[in-house]
């Protein structure tokens, strides 16, 4: 590999990381315009593994906009990212797959306030879920975009009970 290819590879890693971080922030901040903008025009998302729907990015954004009203405070973390980029004989291609674990603590709308009151810390979130994302990305003329997102929830805990998934 040449230094130019190595630099392009590093730049792709940064660009892909920015897309994944942008995804988490768009969902957490209820920025559904930004959520849609992260996807290619034919991009799709599949939340069935977490009890949701599968559809175009626009359809899923509309569903998330309604569903996330139940959770006014959320801040999920996307960690342990494992990136597989297309390799064209030692040169970077225009496709990538990224698997990453997530931890998503949230407060239900009728739960405790999420901020400190009277010098006391708030209670723990009353809904927490964890699992793994599978992201498919493609390089467009301008930048990297999501072609697909699949959510595989592994567990969840809500106010006193926990379920495990396979």
Secondary structure, 3 states (H helix, E strand, C coil): CCHHHHHHHHHHHHHHHHHHHHHHHHHHCCCHHHHHHCEEEEEEEEEEECCCCEEEHHHHHHHHHHHHHHCCEEEEEEEEEEEEEEECCCCEEEEEEEEEEEEEEEECCCCCCCCCECCECCCCCCEEEEEEEEEEEEECCCCEEEEEEEEEEEEEEECCEEEECC
